[in-house]
């Protein structure tokens, strides 16, 4: 004997998609009306106050500083980062016996990254053989542009590490000529 409900739907036609014989809805399901709510005020710059304008791809800004203040803040904080990083690294070396950059995993990752960068550089140089590139032009025309761009965006656009991007943005390193076009595009997109 079969256990379950006997719906008696064998002879019914046009009663709906279910087996219970219930007719389909005749009226669309009602949804709550959307109310236009006032947007939150833009956050103020931590250094000098004033609203931080939203970025192009977002409704709200990501950071807590306006562009001019952000460059100042990076110079201010950047002076202490090296000392703090060295102290933290030394503490870890005392506890584990190895510096964080000398573990086998770190060495392997660094080796793979360096191989990929060298291969990309060699391919670019082969494709642009015979061209003359002026590092002074790059320093004068390209490098002042990405000052307000985040390290992550520079690294994504160029393919270099955030460490290299930091040195390029600070003006301590002239990047390889293969990165100049991407850096120039970043500075014009601002």
C-alpha positions as CSV (number, residue, x, y, z in Angstrom):
1,X,0.0,0.0,0.0
2,X,1.3,3.4,-0.9
3,X,1.6,6.0,1.9
4,X,1.0,9.7,1.1
5,X,-1.6,12.1,0.0
6,X,-4.0,11.2,-2.7
7,X,-4.5,14.4,-4.7
8,X,-6.9,13.1,-7.3
9,X,-5.3,15.2,-10.1
10,X,-5.5,12.5,-12.8
11,X,-8.4,14.1,-14.7
12,X,-7.7,17.8,-13.9
13,X,-6.4,20.0,-16.7
14,X,-5.1,23.6,-16.5
15,X,-4.9,23.7,-12.8
16,X,-1.3,24.9,-12.5
17,X,2.2,23.5,-12.2
18,X,1.9,21.8,-8.9
19,X,0.3,18.4,-8.2
20,X,-2.0,19.7,-5.5
21,X,-4.5,21.1,-8.0
22,X,-4.0,24.7,-6.8
23,X,-4.5,27.3,-9.5
24,X,-1.6,29.6,-10.4
25,X,-1.4,33.1,-9.1
26,X,-3.5,35.6,-11.0
27,X,-1.8,38.7,-9.6
28,X,1.9,39.5,-9.5
29,X,3.6,39.2,-6.1
30,X,3.7,42.6,-4.4
31,X,7.1,44.0,-3.6
32,X,7.8,46.8,-1.0
33,X,8.2,50.2,-2.6
34,X,11.8,51.5,-2.6
35,X,12.2,54.7,-0.7
36,X,14.9,57.1,-1.7
37,X,17.0,57.5,1.4
38,X,19.4,60.3,2.0
39,X,23.0,59.2,1.4
40,X,25.5,59.4,4.2
41,X,27.8,62.5,4.3
42,X,31.2,62.1,2.8
43,X,34.0,61.4,5.3
44,X,36.3,64.3,6.3
45,X,40.0,64.2,5.7
46,X,41.8,63.2,8.9
47,X,44.6,65.8,8.5
48,X,42.9,69.0,7.5
49,X,39.2,68.2,7.4
50,X,37.1,68.9,4.4
51,X,35.1,66.2,2.5
52,X,37.0,63.5,0.6
53,X,35.7,63.2,-2.9
54,X,34.5,59.7,-4.0
55,X,36.6,57.7,-6.3
56,X,35.6,57.1,-9.9
57,X,34.6,53.4,-9.4
58,X,32.9,53.8,-6.0
59,X,30.2,55.9,-4.4
60,X,32.4,56.5,-1.3
61,X,36.1,57.1,-0.9
62,X,38.3,54.3,0.4
63,X,40.7,56.3,2.5
64,X,40.8,58.8,5.2
65,X,43.0,61.4,3.5
66,X,42.6,63.7,0.5
67,X,45.3,63.3,-2.2
68,X,47.6,66.2,-1.1
69,X,47.3,65.1,2.6
70,X,47.9,61.5,1.6
71,X,51.3,62.3,0.0
72,X,52.2,64.1,3.2
73,X,51.1,61.3,5.4
74,X,53.0,58.7,3.4
75,X,56.2,60.8,3.8
76,X,55.5,61.1,7.5
77,X,54.8,57.4,8.1
78,X,57.4,56.2,5.7
79,X,60.3,57.5,7.8
80,X,59.5,55.1,10.7
81,X,58.4,52.0,8.7
82,X,61.9,50.8,8.0
83,X,63.0,50.9,11.6
84,X,59.8,49.3,12.8
85,X,60.0,46.6,10.2
86,X,63.6,45.8,11.1
87,X,62.7,45.5,14.8
88,X,59.8,43.2,14.1
89,X,62.0,41.1,11.7
90,X,64.7,40.8,14.4
91,X,62.2,39.8,17.0
92,X,60.9,37.0,14.7
93,X,64.5,35.9,14.0
94,X,65.3,35.6,17.7
95,X,62.1,33.5,18.3
96,X,62.4,31.2,15.3
97,X,66.1,31.3,14.3
98,X,65.3,32.5,10.7
99,X,64.6,35.9,9.2
100,X,61.1,36.0,7.5
101,X,62.7,36.6,4.1
102,X,65.0,33.6,4.4
103,X,62.6,30.8,4.9
104,X,62.5,28.2,2.1
105,X,59.0,29.2,1.1
106,X,60.0,32.9,0.9
107,X,63.1,32.0,-1.1
108,X,61.2,29.9,-3.6
109,X,58.5,32.6,-4.1
110,X,61.2,35.2,-4.6
111,X,63.0,33.0,-7.1
112,X,59.9,32.4,-9.2
113,X,58.9,36.0,-9.1
114,X,62.4,37.1,-10.2
115,X,62.4,34.5,-13.1
116,X,59.1,35.8,-14.3
117,X,60.3,39.5,-14.2
118,X,63.5,38.6,-16.1
119,X,61.6,36.7,-18.7
120,X,59.1,39.6,-19.2
121,X,62.0,42.1,-19.4
122,X,63.9,40.0,-21.9
123,X,60.9,39.6,-24.1
124,X,60.2,43.4,-24.0
125,X,63.8,44.2,-24.8
126,X,63.8,41.8,-27.7
127,X,60.6,43.4,-29.1
128,X,62.0,47.0,-28.7
129,X,65.6,46.3,-29.7
130,X,67.4,49.4,-31.1
131,X,65.1,51.9,-29.4
132,X,66.6,54.6,-27.2
133,X,65.0,55.3,-23.8
134,X,65.8,58.4,-21.7
135,X,65.6,57.8,-17.9
136,X,65.8,61.6,-17.4
137,X,62.6,62.0,-19.4
138,X,60.8,59.4,-17.3
139,X,62.0,61.1,-14.1
140,X,60.8,64.4,-15.3
141,X,57.5,63.5,-17.1
142,X,56.2,60.2,-15.9
143,X,57.2,59.7,-12.3
144,X,55.5,62.8,-10.8
145,X,52.2,61.5,-12.1
146,X,51.4,58.4,-9.9
147,X,52.1,60.2,-6.6
148,X,48.5,60.0,-5.5
149,X,47.9,56.4,-6.9
150,X,47.9,53.5,-4.5
151,X,50.7,51.0,-4.6
152,X,48.3,48.2,-5.4
153,X,47.0,50.0,-8.5
154,X,50.6,50.8,-9.6
155,X,51.5,47.1,-9.1
156,X,48.5,45.9,-11.0
157,X,49.0,48.2,-13.9
158,X,52.7,47.5,-14.3
159,X,53.2,44.0,-13.0
160,X,55.9,45.0,-10.5
161,X,55.7,44.3,-6.8
162,X,54.3,46.7,-4.3
163,X,57.8,47.2,-2.9
164,X,59.1,48.2,-6.3
165,X,56.0,50.4,-6.9
166,X,56.7,52.1,-3.6
167,X,60.3,53.0,-4.7
168,X,59.1,54.2,-8.0
169,X,56.3,56.3,-6.6
170,X,58.7,57.9,-4.0
171,X,61.2,58.7,-6.8
172,X,63.9,56.5,-5.5
173,X,64.0,54.2,-8.5
174,X,63.5,54.7,-12.3
175,X,61.4,51.8,-13.5
176,X,62.3,49.7,-16.5
177,X,61.1,51.4,-19.8
178,X,58.5,48.6,-20.3
179,X,56.5,50.1,-17.3
180,X,56.6,53.8,-18.5
181,X,53.5,53.6,-20.7
182,X,51.4,52.0,-17.8
183,X,52.7,54.6,-15.3
184,X,51.9,57.4,-17.8
185,X,48.4,56.0,-18.3
186,X,47.8,55.9,-14.5
187,X,48.8,59.5,-14.1
188,X,46.5,60.7,-16.9
189,X,43.6,58.7,-15.5
190,X,43.6,60.6,-12.2
